[in-house]
Amino acid sequence: MTGLVLWLALLAAAGLSYPRRPRTAGVLFITLGGLSAALTLANNPAHPFAAVTGLFWIALGTSYLVKFRSSTARAQHVQAWTAGT
């Protein structure tokens, strides 16, 4: 139960931090992927996909880190994000 609460808290924090802090969201998504894999391995180590359960979240987080690694990409993101206001 504690794992579920922690997993949901990480998911919520990553989702809420994306528009303003995409690299922070990336790190949180990578942490979420590690937690997903750890929880799956702890609960059912014989599961055939136990080692790859967190790969989606890890890939998502890594894509955010790579996409927003330069200051110009972050500036363009902020400009596009705040253009409607």
C-alpha distances in whole Angstrom, upper triangle without the diagonal:
4,5,5,6,9,10,11,12,14,15,17,18,20,21,23,24,26,29,30,29,28,28,25,24,25,23,20,20,21,18,16,17,17,13,13,16,14,11,13,15,13,12,15,18,21,20,23,21,19,21,21,18,18,22,22,20,22,26,25,24,27,29,29,30,33,34,34,35,39,40,42,39,37,40,40,37,37,40,39,36,38,41,41,41
4,5,5,6,8,10,10,12,14,15,16,18,20,21,22,24,28,28,26,26,26,23,22,23,21,18,18,19,16,14,16,16,12,13,15,13,11,14,16,13,13,17,19,22,21,24,22,19,21,21,18,18,22,22,19,21,25,24,23,26,28,27,28,31,32,32,33,37,37,40,37,35,38,39,35,35,39,38,35,37,40,40,39
4,5,5,6,9,10,10,12,14,15,16,18,20,21,23,26,27,25,24,24,21,19,20,18,15,15,16,13,11,13,12,8,9,12,10,7,10,12,11,11,14,16,19,18,21,19,16,17,18,15,14,18,18,16,18,21,21,20,23,25,24,25,28,29,29,31,34,35,37,35,33,36,36,33,34,37,36,33,35,39,38,38
4,5,5,6,8,10,10,12,14,15,16,18,20,21,24,26,24,24,24,21,19,20,19,15,15,16,14,11,13,13,10,10,13,12,9,11,14,13,12,15,18,20,19,21,19,17,18,18,15,14,18,17,15,18,21,20,20,23,25,24,25,28,29,29,31,34,35,37,34,32,35,35,32,32,36,34,31,34,37,36,36
4,5,5,6,9,10,10,12,14,15,16,18,20,23,24,23,23,23,20,18,20,18,15,15,17,14,12,15,15,12,12,15,15,12,15,17,16,16,19,21,24,22,25,22,20,21,21,18,17,20,20,17,19,22,21,20,23,25,24,25,28,29,29,30,33,34,36,33,31,34,34,31,31,34,33,30,32,35,35,35
4,6,5,6,9,10,10,12,14,15,16,18,22,22,20,20,20,17,15,17,15,12,13,14,11,9,12,12,9,10,13,12,11,14,16,15,15,18,20,23,22,24,21,19,19,19,16,15,18,18,15,17,20,19,17,21,23,21,22,26,27,26,27,31,31,33,31,29,32,32,29,29,33,32,29,31,34,34,34
4,5,5,6,9,10,11,12,14,15,17,20,21,19,19,19,16,14,15,14,10,10,12,9,7,9,10,7,8,11,11,9,12,15,14,14,17,19,21,19,21,18,16,17,16,13,11,15,14,12,14,17,16,15,18,20,19,20,23,24,24,26,29,30,32,29,27,30,31,27,28,31,30,27,30,33,32,33
4,5,5,6,8,10,10,12,14,16,19,20,19,18,19,16,14,16,15,11,11,14,12,9,12,14,11,11,14,15,13,15,18,18,17,20,22,24,22,24,21,19,20,19,16,14,17,16,13,16,18,16,16,19,21,20,21,24,25,24,26,29,30,32,29,27,30,30,26,27,30,28,25,28,31,30,30
4,5,5,6,9,10,10,12,14,17,18,17,17,17,14,12,15,14,10,11,14,11,9,13,14,12,13,16,16,15,17,20,19,20,22,24,27,25,27,24,22,22,21,18,16,19,18,14,16,19,17,16,19,21,19,20,24,24,23,25,28,28,30,28,25,28,29,25,25,28,28,24,26,30,29,29
4,5,5,6,8,10,10,12,16,16,14,14,14,11,9,11,10,6,8,10,8,6,10,11,9,11,14,14,14,16,19,19,19,22,23,26,24,25,22,20,20,19,16,13,16,15,11,13,16,14,12,16,17,16,17,20,21,20,22,25,25,28,25,22,26,26,23,23,27,26,23,25,28,28,28
4,6,5,6,9,10,11,14,16,14,14,14,12,9,11,11,8,7,10,10,7,10,12,11,11,14,16,15,16,19,20,20,22,23,26,23,24,21,20,20,18,15,12,15,13,10,12,14,12,11,15,16,15,17,20,20,19,22,25,25,27,24,22,25,25,21,22,25,24,21,24,27,26,27
4,5,5,6,8,10,13,14,13,14,15,12,10,13,13,10,10,14,13,10,14,16,14,15,18,19,18,20,23,23,23,25,27,29,27,28,25,23,23,22,19,16,18,16,13,16,18,15,14,18,18,16,18,21,21,20,23,25,25,27,24,22,24,25,21,21,24,23,20,22,25,24,24
4,5,5,6,9,12,12,11,11,12,9,8,11,11,7,9,12,11,10,14,15,14,15,19,19,19,21,24,24,24,27,28,31,28,29,26,24,24,22,20,17,19,17,14,15,17,15,13,16,17,15,16,20,19,18,20,23,23,25,22,19,22,23,19,19,23,22,19,21,24,24,24
4,6,5,6,10,11,9,9,10,7,4,7,8,5,6,10,10,9,12,14,14,14,17,18,19,20,23,23,24,26,27,29,27,28,24,23,22,20,18,15,16,14,11,12,14,11,9,13,14,11,13,16,16,15,17,20,20,22,19,17,20,20,17,17,21,20,17,19,23,23,23
4,6,6,8,10,10,9,12,10,7,10,12,9,9,13,13,11,14,17,16,16,19,21,20,22,25,25,26,27,29,31,28,29,25,24,24,22,19,16,17,15,12,14,15,12,11,15,15,12,15,17,16,16,19,21,21,22,19,17,20,20,16,16,19,18,15,18,20,20,21
4,6,7,8,9,10,12,10,8,12,13,11,12,15,15,14,17,19,19,19,22,23,23,25,28,28,28,30,32,34,31,32,29,28,27,25,23,20,21,18,15,17,18,15,14,17,17,14,16,19,18,17,19,21,21,22,20,17,19,19,16,15,18,17,14,16,19,19,19
4,6,6,5,7,9,7,6,9,11,9,11,14,14,14,17,19,19,20,22,23,24,26,28,28,29,31,32,35,32,33,29,28,27,25,23,20,20,18,15,16,17,14,12,15,15,12,13,17,16,14,16,18,18,19,17,14,16,17,14,13,17,16,13,15,18,19,19
4,6,5,5,8,7,5,8,11,10,10,13,15,14,16,19,19,20,22,24,24,26,28,29,30,31,32,34,32,32,28,27,26,24,22,19,19,17,14,15,15,12,10,13,12,9,11,14,13,11,14,16,16,17,14,12,14,14,11,11,15,14,11,13,17,17,18
4,6,6,10,10,9,11,14,14,14,17,18,18,20,23,23,23,26,28,28,29,32,33,34,35,36,38,35,35,32,31,30,27,26,23,22,20,17,18,18,15,14,16,15,11,13,16,13,12,15,16,15,16,13,10,12,12,8,8,11,10,7,10,13,14,14
4,6,9,9,9,12,14,14,15,18,19,19,21,23,24,25,27,29,29,31,33,34,35,37,37,40,37,37,34,33,31,29,27,24,24,22,19,20,20,17,15,17,16,12,14,16,14,12,14,15,14,15,13,10,11,12,9,8,11,12,9,10,14,15,14
4,6,5,6,9,10,11,12,15,16,16,19,20,21,22,25,26,27,28,30,31,33,34,35,37,35,35,31,30,29,27,25,22,22,20,17,17,17,15,12,14,14,10,11,14,12,10,12,13,12,14,12,9,12,13,10,10,14,14,12,13,17,18,18
4,5,5,6,9,10,10,12,14,15,16,18,20,21,23,24,25,27,29,30,31,32,33,35,32,32,29,28,26,24,23,19,19,17,14,14,14,11,9,11,10,6,8,10,9,7,10,12,12,13,11,8,12,12,9,10,14,13,12,14,17,19,19
4,5,5,6,9,10,11,12,14,15,17,18,20,21,23,24,26,27,29,30,31,31,34,32,31,28,27,25,23,22,18,18,17,14,13,13,11,8,9,10,6,5,9,9,7,8,11,11,14,11,9,13,14,12,13,16,17,15,18,20,22,23
4,5,5,6,9,10,11,12,14,15,16,18,20,21,22,24,26,27,28,30,30,33,31,31,27,26,24,23,21,18,18,17,14,13,14,12,9,11,12,9,8,12,13,10,12,14,14,17,15,12,15,17,14,15,18,19,17,19,22,23,23
4,5,5,6,9,10,10,12,14,15,16,18,20,21,22,24,25,26,28,28,31,29,29,25,24,23,20,19,15,16,14,11,11,12,9,7,10,11,8,9,12,12,11,13,16,16,18,15,13,16,17,14,15,18,18,16,18,21,22,23
4,5,5,6,9,10,11,13,14,15,17,18,20,21,23,24,26,27,27,29,27,27,23,22,20,18,17,14,13,12,9,8,9,7,4,6,7,5,6,9,10,9,11,14,16,18,15,13,17,18,15,16,20,19,17,20,23,24,25
4,5,5,6,9,10,11,12,14,16,17,18,20,21,22,24,26,25,28,26,27,23,21,19,18,17,13,14,13,10,9,11,10,6,8,10,9,8,11,13,12,12,16,17,20,17,16,19,20,18,19,22,22,20,23,26,27,28
4,5,5,6,9,10,10,12,14,15,16,18,20,21,22,24,24,27,25,26,22,20,19,18,16,12,13,13,9,9,12,10,7,10,12,10,11,14,15,15,16,19,20,22,20,18,21,22,19,20,23,23,21,23,26,27,27
4,5,5,6,9,10,10,12,14,15,16,18,20,21,22,22,25,23,23,19,18,17,15,13,9,10,9,5,6,9,7,5,8,10,9,10,13,14,14,16,19,21,23,19,18,22,22,19,20,24,23,20,23,26,27,28
4,5,5,6,9,10,11,12,14,15,17,18,20,21,21,23,21,21,18,16,14,13,12,8,9,9,6,4,8,8,5,7,10,10,10,13,14,15,15,19,21,23,20,19,23,24,21,22,26,25,23,26,29,30,31
4,5,5,6,9,10,10,12,14,15,16,18,20,20,23,21,22,18,16,15,14,13,9,11,12,8,8,11,11,9,11,14,13,13,16,18,18,18,22,23,26,23,22,25,26,23,24,28,27,25,28,31,32,32
4,5,5,6,9,10,10,12,14,15,16,18,18,21,19,20,17,15,14,13,11,7,10,10,6,8,11,10,9,12,14,14,15,17,19,19,20,24,25,27,24,23,26,27,24,25,28,27,25,28,31,31,32
4,5,5,6,9,10,11,12,14,15,16,16,19,17,17,13,12,11,9,7,4,6,7,5,5,9,9,9,11,13,14,14,17,18,19,20,24,26,28,25,24,27,28,24,26,29,28,26,29,32,33,34
4,5,5,6,9,10,11,12,14,15,15,18,16,17,14,11,10,10,9,6,8,10,8,7,11,12,11,12,16,16,16,18,21,21,22,25,27,29,27,26,29,30,27,29,32,31,29,32,35,36,36
4,5,5,6,8,10,10,12,14,14,17,16,17,15,12,11,12,10,7,11,12,10,10,14,14,13,15,18,18,18,21,23,23,24,28,29,32,29,27,31,32,28,30,33,32,30,33,36,36,37
4,5,5,6,9,10,11,12,13,15,13,15,12,9,9,9,6,5,9,10,9,10,13,14,13,16,18,19,19,22,23,24,25,29,31,32,29,28,32,32,29,30,34,32,30,33,36,36,37
4,6,5,6,9,10,10,10,13,11,12,9,6,6,7,5,5,8,10,10,10,13,15,15,16,19,20,20,22,24,25,26,30,32,34,31,30,34,34,31,32,36,34,32,36,38,39,40
4,5,5,6,9,10,10,13,12,14,12,9,8,10,9,9,12,14,13,13,16,18,17,18,21,22,22,24,26,27,28,31,33,36,33,32,35,36,33,34,38,37,34,37,40,41,41
4,5,5,6,8,9,13,12,14,12,9,10,12,9,10,13,15,14,15,18,19,18,20,23,24,24,26,28,29,30,33,35,37,34,33,37,37,34,35,38,37,35,38,40,41,41
4,5,5,6,7,10,8,10,9,6,8,9,7,9,12,14,14,15,18,19,19,21,23,24,25,27,29,30,31,34,37,38,35,34,38,38,35,36,40,38,36,39,41,41,43
4,6,5,4,8,8,10,9,6,7,10,9,11,13,16,16,16,19,21,21,22,25,26,26,28,30,31,32,35,38,40,37,36,40,40,37,38,42,40,38,41,44,44,45
4,6,6,10,10,13,13,9,11,13,12,13,16,19,18,18,22,23,23,24,27,28,28,30,32,33,34,37,39,41,39,37,41,41,38,40,43,42,40,43,45,46,46
4,6,9,9,13,12,9,12,14,12,14,17,19,19,20,23,24,24,26,28,29,30,32,34,35,36,39,41,43,40,39,42,43,39,41,44,42,40,43,46,46,46
4,5,6,9,10,7,11,13,12,14,17,19,19,20,23,24,25,26,28,30,30,32,34,36,36,40,42,44,41,40,44,43,40,42,45,43,41,44,47,47,48
4,6,8,9,6,9,12,12,14,16,19,19,20,22,24,24,25,28,30,30,31,34,35,35,39,42,43,40,40,43,43,40,42,46,44,42,45,48,48,49
4,6,9,7,10,13,13,16,18,20,21,22,23,26,27,27,29,31,32,33,35,37,38,41,44,45,42,42,46,45,42,45,48,46,44,47,50,50,51
4,6,5,9,10,10,13,15,17,19,19,21,23,24,25,27,29,30,31,33,35,35,39,42,43,40,39,43,43,40,42,45,43,41,44,46,47,48
4,6,8,9,10,13,14,16,18,19,20,22,24,24,26,28,29,30,32,34,35,38,41,42,39,39,42,42,39,41,44,42,41,44,46,46,48
4,6,5,6,10,10,12,14,15,16,18,20,21,22,24,25,26,28,30,31,35,37,38,35,35,39,38,35,38,40,38,37,40,42,43,44
4,6,6,9,10,13,14,14,16,18,19,20,22,24,25,26,28,30,31,34,37,38,35,35,38,38,35,37,40,39,37,40,43,43,44
4,6,8,8,12,13,12,14,17,17,18,20,22,22,23,26,28,28,32,34,36,33,33,36,36,33,36,39,37,36,39,41,42,43
4,6,5,8,10,10,11,14,15,15,17,19,20,21,23,25,26,29,32,33,30,30,34,33,31,33,36,34,33,36,38,39,41
4,6,7,9,10,11,13,14,16,17,19,20,21,23,25,26,30,32,33,30,30,33,33,30,32,35,33,31,35,37,37,39
4,6,5,6,9,10,11,12,14,16,17,18,20,22,22,26,28,30,27,26,30,30,27,29,32,30,28,32,34,35,36
4,5,5,6,8,10,10,12,14,15,16,18,20,21,24,27,28,25,25,28,28,25,28,31,29,28,31,33,34,36
4,5,5,6,9,10,11,13,14,15,16,18,20,23,26,27,23,23,27,26,23,25,28,26,25,28,30,31,33
4,5,5,6,8,10,11,12,14,15,17,18,22,24,25,22,21,25,24,21,23,26,25,23,26,29,29,31
4,5,5,6,9,10,11,12,14,16,16,20,22,24,21,20,24,24,21,24,27,25,24,27,30,31,32
4,5,5,6,9,10,10,12,14,15,19,21,22,19,19,23,22,20,23,25,24,23,26,28,29,31
4,5,5,6,9,10,10,12,14,18,20,21,17,17,20,20,17,19,22,20,19,23,25,26,28
4,5,5,6,9,10,11,12,16,18,19,16,15,19,19,16,18,22,20,19,22,25,26,27
4,5,5,6,8,10,10,14,17,18,15,15,19,19,17,19,22,21,21,24,26,28,29
4,5,5,6,8,10,13,16,16,13,14,17,16,14,17,20,19,18,22,23,25,27
4,5,5,6,8,11,13,14,11,11,14,14,12,14,17,16,15,19,21,22,24
4,6,6,6,10,12,14,11,11,14,15,13,15,18,18,18,21,23,25,26
4,6,5,9,12,13,10,11,15,15,13,16,19,18,18,22,23,26,27
4,6,8,10,11,7,9,12,11,10,13,15,15,15,18,20,22,24
4,6,7,8,6,6,9,10,8,11,13,14,14,16,18,21,22
4,7,9,7,8,11,12,12,14,16,17,17,20,21,24,25
4,5,5,7,9,10,11,13,14,16,17,19,20,23,24
4,5,5,6,9,10,11,12,14,15,16,18,21,22
4,5,5,6,9,10,10,12,14,15,16,20,21
4,5,5,6,9,10,11,12,14,15,18,20
4,5,5,6,9,10,10,12,14,17,18
4,5,5,6,9,10,11,12,15,16
4,5,5,6,8,10,10,14,15
4,5,5,6,8,10,13,14
4,5,5,6,8,11,12
4,5,5,6,9,10
4,6,5,8,10
4,6,7,9
4,6,6
4,6
4
